[in-house]
Amino acid sequence: MIYTDGAARGNPDGPGGYGAIVQIKDKDGRLLEKELSGGYPRTTNNRMELMGVIAALEEIASFGEPCEGLIFSDSRYVVDAFEKHWIANWKKNGWKTASGNPVKNQDLWNRLLSALEPHSFKFRWVKGHADHPENERCDRLATSAADKVGWGISDSTQEQLFSTEWRQIGNESESAAPASSGRTAPAIAGRSASPSGQTGPVREKDSASDGRTVISAAPGDDHSRLSPVRTSSGAEFSSPAPEPAQKILVRYLSDQIEKLQPPTNSANWVDLRSAEDVVLKKGEFRLISLGVAIKLPEGYEAHIVPRSSTYKNFGIIQANHHGIIDNAYSGDNDLWRMPVIALRDTQIHVNDRICQFRIERRQPDLIFEEVEHLDQTDRGGFGSTGIQ
């Protein structure tokens, strides 16, 4: 499977980025995944949608074997070009549209067609910002890449590339799409079937002796713990070794919300719900109760952010953008709350999902050393790279 998305800030001609997730199966039946993203200082949304697909297909080319599978995108521009045969008509007309105008982005369309040539992929459209796990991940990859370029985090005026290592996300028995025709078959997704019939990584769930719920949540990806994986063509690369689940103690301060569940999507976030009915007028601020007090594992902190659909559904934004809770905030009445500002008149009901969290390792101890010189070349100050 391939999942892609593109984004542009100030479209057209603002900074933009693309994100892609590639999932394949090796000869031993292991499902492998890699995230790709890139950013450009000046581009358009459509070019970034195309580049997401191109980057994924060019990554697959490194295996040296033809593949078959599906490409999921929320871009009608990309999907309809293939499913409605726009490209065939453009080529027939000398890369002209039905109105006789030159086809835009012809350089990228040709690059995409070249990357597709040895493979057999079908395109599928998915609705954007509709809680599709992989699409939401691609959106985050794309916007993050655009922001890194747009905020001058990267010096170069050329494309900036970001990617993860290949990692194992499942086994052959977890995939509903077996290999065919001797090709390397893309994975369905990194999910396993639970006894209840639901899909998702199986996680431990039990109760503490004092009646509190104990859930196990997988920590953030750690690409430093790698084990060798061999592809169907014999090439070897590294994939992360499984990491043990971490137990989280939860005390519920509301009996009206659903219990927390370990993450069941590849994005690895845990949903949090409003524990109260809230009515807000445009411009009002509120600390919304999330109904839980939590003891995090030692050495970890929680990062709380809005869900991708929070603003669309409720018209609120998180006041401090990114909430961080350390594991010292763990008393019986240390209630988790979400600080929000309403950008329109709105109403939130008990049990509505309004934000999400994941746990991350705390940074190591730091030592600050005062020096007279840093022995580096000055860049010229914040924002000195400009907008072009």
Summary of the structure (lengths in Angstrom):
residues: 388
radius of gyration: 23.2
end to end distance: 34.8
largest distance: 74.0
contacts: 1194
relative contact order: 0.14
helix: 18%
strand: 35%
